[in-house]
Amino acid sequence: MLDLLSSFDSFSMTKYSCGPLWVSGSTGLFLYLGSAWCLTSVWESLIMKMFSFCKSFMNDKSGEMISGFALTVTSVFMALVSLNLLGLVPYSYGLTCQSSVGPVLALYVWSCLIASGFRVSLVQSLSILVPSYSPVPMSPFLMLVELVAVCLRPLTLGLRLMINLIAGHMIICMLGQVNIFLFLLCSKSNSFVSSVALLLCSMSGTTTLFVVELAVGCLQSYIFCVLLSLYSDDHPL
């Protein structure tokens, strides 16, 4: 019986795992060595562009005024993009699809923001729990609702990243099994042309979905960091 969740198991390595992992690792090594003789390496240019990109969506946000926050968001963005793309390498281990990575990372960064806000001004940090112009009798209830909403932020932030990536990985896994079935069907079927046509259609769909999943991995990293920058608006200045 096919276990769709076996692709997220760190101990599901087989004898066919070495080829894709060696190729992907060698590609990164060649890119690094190829830029060693340049005045400005590819990696340095990429890091500077990433920093400028991450700083662009923090314009008019409180996080722009927090010391080191832009660099933190840039580091988180680059780490998430790298892990999301590495998780798509065949037979690799998708770290961001694990519940111990996305939610924990979100909780850590969110806790640092809260602790920094309390250090700057405890009163201003707690004042966000009471909406402006709210009736005084309803203030305790609204404060409780806002407290629950604020505490759920890291959970929803991490689960959004994890669930979207898991869904894409499972669909790719299912289509991969369909491709194997159609390949075996081509070798045994009397109608060779129709079987090959079905196999090509299935492989085209898998390739398209793989490209879409690459975009989703980058997009989820972007959403993760944008929401972090939005949460920084509650930080007192």
FIPA-41641 format. One record per residue (C-alpha): residue number from 1; x, y, z. Coordinates in steps of 0.25 Angstrom, whole numbers, plus 5000, padded with zeros to 4 digits. Layout:
<atom votor="NUM" xx="X" yy="Y" zz="Z"/>
...
end
This chain:
<atom votor="1" xx="5000" yy="5000" zz="5000"/>
<atom votor="2" xx="5005" yy="5014" zz="4996"/>
<atom votor="3" xx="5009" yy="5023" zz="5008"/>
<atom votor="4" xx="5008" yy="5037" zz="5003"/>
<atom votor="5" xx="5015" yy="5042" zz="5016"/>
<atom votor="6" xx="5027" yy="5033" zz="5015"/>
<atom votor="7" xx="5033" yy="5044" zz="5006"/>
<atom votor="8" xx="5035" yy="5052" zz="5018"/>
<atom votor="9" xx="5042" yy="5041" zz="5026"/>
<atom votor="10" xx="5057" yy="5044" zz="5028"/>
<atom votor="11" xx="5060" yy="5029" zz="5028"/>
<atom votor="12" xx="5053" yy="5026" zz="5015"/>
<atom votor="13" xx="5066" yy="5026" zz="5007"/>
<atom votor="14" xx="5068" yy="5016" zz="4996"/>
<atom votor="15" xx="5079" yy="5011" zz="4987"/>
<atom votor="16" xx="5074" yy="5021" zz="4976"/>
<atom votor="17" xx="5075" yy="5033" zz="4985"/>
<atom votor="18" xx="5090" yy="5036" zz="4983"/>
<atom votor="19" xx="5089" yy="5040" zz="4968"/>
<atom votor="20" xx="5079" yy="5052" zz="4970"/>
<atom votor="21" xx="5086" yy="5057" zz="4983"/>
<atom votor="22" xx="5100" yy="5056" zz="4977"/>
<atom votor="23" xx="5095" yy="5064" zz="4965"/>
<atom votor="24" xx="5088" yy="5075" zz="4973"/>
<atom votor="25" xx="5100" yy="5076" zz="4983"/>
<atom votor="26" xx="5110" yy="5077" zz="4972"/>
<atom votor="27" xx="5102" yy="5088" zz="4965"/>
<atom votor="28" xx="5103" yy="5097" zz="4977"/>
<atom votor="29" xx="5118" yy="5094" zz="4978"/>
<atom votor="30" xx="5121" yy="5097" zz="4964"/>
<atom votor="31" xx="5113" yy="5110" zz="4965"/>
<atom votor="32" xx="5121" yy="5114" zz="4977"/>
<atom votor="33" xx="5135" yy="5110" zz="4971"/>
<atom votor="34" xx="5131" yy="5117" zz="4958"/>
<atom votor="35" xx="5129" yy="5131" zz="4965"/>
<atom votor="36" xx="5142" yy="5130" zz="4973"/>
<atom votor="37" xx="5150" yy="5137" zz="4963"/>
<atom votor="38" xx="5140" yy="5149" zz="4962"/>
<atom votor="39" xx="5142" yy="5162" zz="4969"/>
<atom votor="40" xx="5128" yy="5161" zz="4974"/>
<atom votor="41" xx="5123" yy="5147" zz="4975"/>
<atom votor="42" xx="5109" yy="5142" zz="4971"/>
<atom votor="43" xx="5106" yy="5139" zz="4985"/>
<atom votor="44" xx="5110" yy="5153" zz="4990"/>
<atom votor="45" xx="5101" yy="5159" zz="4979"/>
<atom votor="46" xx="5090" yy="5149" zz="4983"/>
<atom votor="47" xx="5091" yy="5153" zz="4997"/>
<atom votor="48" xx="5091" yy="5168" zz="4994"/>
<atom votor="49" xx="5079" yy="5167" zz="4985"/>
<atom votor="50" xx="5071" yy="5158" zz="4996"/>
<atom votor="51" xx="5074" yy="5169" zz="5006"/>
<atom votor="52" xx="5069" yy="5180" zz="4997"/>
<atom votor="53" xx="5057" yy="5172" zz="4994"/>
<atom votor="54" xx="5054" yy="5168" zz="5008"/>
<atom votor="55" xx="5056" yy="5183" zz="5013"/>
<atom votor="56" xx="5046" yy="5187" zz="5002"/>
<atom votor="57" xx="5034" yy="5181" zz="5008"/>
<atom votor="58" xx="5038" yy="5187" zz="5022"/>
<atom votor="59" xx="5036" yy="5201" zz="5017"/>
<atom votor="60" xx="5026" yy="5209" zz="5026"/>
<atom votor="61" xx="5027" yy="5197" zz="5036"/>
<atom votor="62" xx="5032" yy="5198" zz="5050"/>
<atom votor="63" xx="5042" yy="5187" zz="5047"/>
<atom votor="64" xx="5050" yy="5197" zz="5039"/>
<atom votor="65" xx="5053" yy="5204" zz="5051"/>
<atom votor="66" xx="5057" yy="5192" zz="5060"/>
<atom votor="67" xx="5072" yy="5190" zz="5060"/>
<atom votor="68" xx="5075" yy="5177" zz="5053"/>
<atom votor="69" xx="5061" yy="5173" zz="5049"/>
<atom votor="70" xx="5063" yy="5175" zz="5034"/>
<atom votor="71" xx="5076" yy="5166" zz="5035"/>
<atom votor="72" xx="5068" yy="5156" zz="5043"/>
<atom votor="73" xx="5056" yy="5155" zz="5033"/>
<atom votor="74" xx="5066" yy="5154" zz="5021"/>
<atom votor="75" xx="5073" yy="5142" zz="5028"/>
<atom votor="76" xx="5060" yy="5136" zz="5030"/>
<atom votor="77" xx="5055" yy="5138" zz="5016"/>
<atom votor="78" xx="5068" yy="5132" zz="5010"/>
<atom votor="79" xx="5068" yy="5120" zz="5019"/>
<atom votor="80" xx="5053" yy="5117" zz="5016"/>
<atom votor="81" xx="5055" yy="5118" zz="5001"/>
<atom votor="82" xx="5068" yy="5109" zz="5002"/>
<atom votor="83" xx="5061" yy="5099" zz="5010"/>
<atom votor="84" xx="5048" yy="5099" zz="5002"/>
<atom votor="85" xx="5056" yy="5097" zz="4989"/>
<atom votor="86" xx="5065" yy="5086" zz="4995"/>
<atom votor="87" xx="5052" yy="5079" zz="5000"/>
<atom votor="88" xx="5048" yy="5077" zz="4985"/>
<atom votor="89" xx="5061" yy="5070" zz="4982"/>
<atom votor="90" xx="5057" yy="5055" zz="4979"/>
<atom votor="91" xx="5059" yy="5046" zz="4992"/>
<atom votor="92" xx="5063" yy="5058" zz="5000"/>
<atom votor="93" xx="5058" yy="5062" zz="5014"/>
<atom votor="94" xx="5048" yy="5073" zz="5014"/>
<atom votor="95" xx="5051" yy="5081" zz="5027"/>
<atom votor="96" xx="5041" yy="5091" zz="5025"/>
<atom votor="97" xx="5030" yy="5081" zz="5024"/>
<atom votor="98" xx="5032" yy="5077" zz="5038"/>
<atom votor="99" xx="5025" yy="5082" zz="5050"/>
<atom votor="100" xx="5038" yy="5084" zz="5058"/>
<atom votor="101" xx="5043" yy="5095" zz="5048"/>
<atom votor="102" xx="5032" yy="5104" zz="5043"/>
<atom votor="103" xx="5024" yy="5107" zz="5055"/>
<atom votor="104" xx="5037" yy="5107" zz="5064"/>
<atom votor="105" xx="5044" yy="5117" zz="5055"/>
<atom votor="106" xx="5031" yy="5126" zz="5055"/>
<atom votor="107" xx="5030" yy="5124" zz="5070"/>
<atom votor="108" xx="5045" yy="5128" zz="5072"/>
<atom votor="109" xx="5044" yy="5141" zz="5064"/>
<atom votor="110" xx="5031" yy="5145" zz="5069"/>
<atom votor="111" xx="5036" yy="5143" zz="5084"/>
<atom votor="112" xx="5048" yy="5151" zz="5081"/>
<atom votor="113" xx="5039" yy="5163" zz="5075"/>
<atom votor="114" xx="5030" yy="5162" zz="5088"/>
<atom votor="115" xx="5042" yy="5162" zz="5097"/>
<atom votor="116" xx="5048" yy="5174" zz="5090"/>
<atom votor="117" xx="5035" yy="5181" zz="5091"/>
<atom votor="118" xx="5033" yy="5178" zz="5106"/>
<atom votor="119" xx="5048" yy="5183" zz="5108"/>
<atom votor="120" xx="5045" yy="5196" zz="5101"/>
<atom votor="121" xx="5032" yy="5199" zz="5107"/>
<atom votor="122" xx="5023" yy="5190" zz="5114"/>
<atom votor="123" xx="5011" yy="5199" zz="5115"/>
<atom votor="124" xx="5011" yy="5202" zz="5100"/>
<atom votor="125" xx="5013" yy="5187" zz="5097"/>
<atom votor="126" xx="5001" yy="5183" zz="5105"/>
<atom votor="127" xx="4992" yy="5195" zz="5100"/>
<atom votor="128" xx="4991" yy="5188" zz="5086"/>
<atom votor="129" xx="4982" yy="5178" zz="5093"/>
<atom votor="130" xx="4971" yy="5188" zz="5095"/>
<atom votor="131" xx="4965" yy="5193" zz="5081"/>
<atom votor="132" xx="4964" yy="5208" zz="5080"/>
<atom votor="133" xx="4951" yy="5215" zz="5083"/>
<atom votor="134" xx="4945" yy="5202" zz="5089"/>
<atom votor="135" xx="4935" yy="5203" zz="5100"/>
<atom votor="136" xx="4940" yy="5202" zz="5114"/>
<atom votor="137" xx="4931" yy="5191" zz="5119"/>
<atom votor="138" xx="4935" yy="5182" zz="5107"/>
<atom votor="139" xx="4950" yy="5185" zz="5109"/>
<atom votor="140" xx="4953" yy="5172" zz="5117"/>
<atom votor="141" xx="4946" yy="5163" zz="5107"/>
<atom votor="142" xx="4953" yy="5170" zz="5095"/>
<atom votor="143" xx="4966" yy="5169" zz="5102"/>
<atom votor="144" xx="4964" yy="5154" zz="5104"/>
<atom votor="145" xx="4960" yy="5152" zz="5089"/>
<atom votor="146" xx="4972" yy="5161" zz="5085"/>
<atom votor="147" xx="4982" yy="5153" zz="5094"/>
<atom votor="148" xx="4977" yy="5140" zz="5088"/>
<atom votor="149" xx="4979" yy="5145" zz="5074"/>
<atom votor="150" xx="4993" yy="5150" zz="5077"/>
<atom votor="151" xx="4997" yy="5137" zz="5083"/>
<atom votor="152" xx="4992" yy="5129" zz="5071"/>
<atom votor="153" xx="5000" yy="5137" zz="5061"/>
<atom votor="154" xx="5013" yy="5128" zz="5062"/>
<atom votor="155" xx="5004" yy="5116" zz="5061"/>
<atom votor="156" xx="4997" yy="5120" zz="5048"/>
<atom votor="157" xx="5009" yy="5126" zz="5042"/>
<atom votor="158" xx="5017" yy="5113" zz="5044"/>
<atom votor="159" xx="5005" yy="5104" zz="5040"/>
<atom votor="160" xx="5002" yy="5112" zz="5027"/>
<atom votor="161" xx="5016" yy="5109" zz="5022"/>
<atom votor="162" xx="5016" yy="5095" zz="5026"/>
<atom votor="163" xx="5002" yy="5091" zz="5021"/>
<atom votor="164" xx="5004" yy="5097" zz="5007"/>
<atom votor="165" xx="5017" yy="5091" zz="5005"/>
<atom votor="166" xx="5012" yy="5077" zz="5010"/>
<atom votor="167" xx="5000" yy="5078" zz="5000"/>
<atom votor="168" xx="5009" yy="5080" zz="4988"/>
<atom votor="169" xx="5019" yy="5069" zz="4992"/>
<atom votor="170" xx="5008" yy="5059" zz="4993"/>
<atom votor="171" xx="5002" yy="5063" zz="4980"/>
<atom votor="172" xx="5016" yy="5061" zz="4973"/>
<atom votor="173" xx="5018" yy="5048" zz="4980"/>
<atom votor="174" xx="5004" yy="5043" zz="4975"/>
<atom votor="175" xx="5007" yy="5047" zz="4961"/>
<atom votor="176" xx="5021" yy="5041" zz="4962"/>
<atom votor="177" xx="5014" yy="5027" zz="4965"/>
<atom votor="178" xx="5005" yy="5030" zz="4953"/>
<atom votor="179" xx="5017" yy="5032" zz="4944"/>
<atom votor="180" xx="5023" yy="5019" zz="4949"/>
<atom votor="181" xx="5010" yy="5011" zz="4946"/>
<atom votor="182" xx="5008" yy="5017" zz="4932"/>
<atom votor="183" xx="5023" yy="5013" zz="4929"/>
<atom votor="184" xx="5020" yy="4999" zz="4933"/>
<atom votor="185" xx="5007" yy="4999" zz="4925"/>
<atom votor="186" xx="5015" yy="5004" zz="4913"/>
<atom votor="187" xx="5024" yy="4992" zz="4914"/>
<atom votor="188" xx="5013" yy="4982" zz="4914"/>
<atom votor="189" xx="5002" yy="4989" zz="4906"/>
<atom votor="190" xx="4998" yy="4985" zz="4892"/>
<atom votor="191" xx="4994" yy="4999" zz="4889"/>
<atom votor="192" xx="5008" yy="5005" zz="4890"/>
<atom votor="193" xx="5005" yy="5019" zz="4884"/>
<atom votor="194" xx="4993" yy="5022" zz="4893"/>
<atom votor="195" xx="5001" yy="5017" zz="4906"/>
<atom votor="196" xx="5013" yy="5026" zz="4902"/>
<atom votor="197" xx="5003" yy="5038" zz="4900"/>
<atom votor="198" xx="4997" yy="5036" zz="4914"/>
<atom votor="199" xx="5011" yy="5035" zz="4920"/>
<atom votor="200" xx="5016" yy="5048" zz="4913"/>
<atom votor="201" xx="5003" yy="5055" zz="4917"/>
<atom votor="202" xx="5005" yy="5050" zz="4932"/>
<atom votor="203" xx="5020" yy="5054" zz="4931"/>
<atom votor="204" xx="5017" yy="5068" zz="4926"/>
<atom votor="205" xx="5007" yy="5070" zz="4937"/>
<atom votor="206" xx="5017" yy="5066" zz="4947"/>
<atom votor="207" xx="5027" yy="5075" zz="4942"/>
<atom votor="208" xx="5018" yy="5087" zz="4942"/>
<atom votor="209" xx="5014" yy="5084" zz="4956"/>
<atom votor="210" xx="5028" yy="5083" zz="4960"/>
<atom votor="211" xx="5031" yy="5097" zz="4954"/>
<atom votor="212" xx="5018" yy="5102" zz="4961"/>
<atom votor="213" xx="5023" yy="5096" zz="4974"/>
<atom votor="214" xx="5037" yy="5103" zz="4972"/>
<atom votor="215" xx="5029" yy="5116" zz="4972"/>
<atom votor="216" xx="5020" yy="5112" zz="4984"/>
<atom votor="217" xx="5033" yy="5110" zz="4992"/>
<atom votor="218" xx="5038" yy="5124" zz="4989"/>
<atom votor="219" xx="5024" yy="5130" zz="4991"/>
<atom votor="220" xx="5022" yy="5123" zz="5004"/>
<atom votor="221" xx="5035" yy="5129" zz="5009"/>
<atom votor="222" xx="5031" yy="5143" zz="5004"/>
<atom votor="223" xx="5018" yy="5142" zz="5011"/>
<atom votor="224" xx="5025" yy="5137" zz="5024"/>
<atom votor="225" xx="5034" yy="5149" zz="5024"/>
<atom votor="226" xx="5023" yy="5159" zz="5020"/>
<atom votor="227" xx="5015" yy="5155" zz="5032"/>
<atom votor="228" xx="5027" yy="5156" zz="5041"/>
<atom votor="229" xx="5029" yy="5170" zz="5036"/>
<atom votor="230" xx="5014" yy="5173" zz="5039"/>
<atom votor="231" xx="5015" yy="5167" zz="5053"/>
<atom votor="232" xx="5026" yy="5177" zz="5055"/>
<atom votor="233" xx="5016" yy="5189" zz="5054"/>
<atom votor="234" xx="5012" yy="5185" zz="5069"/>
<atom votor="235" xx="5026" yy="5188" zz="5074"/>
<atom votor="236" xx="5027" yy="5201" zz="5081"/>
<atom votor="237" xx="5037" yy="5211" zz="5076"/>
end
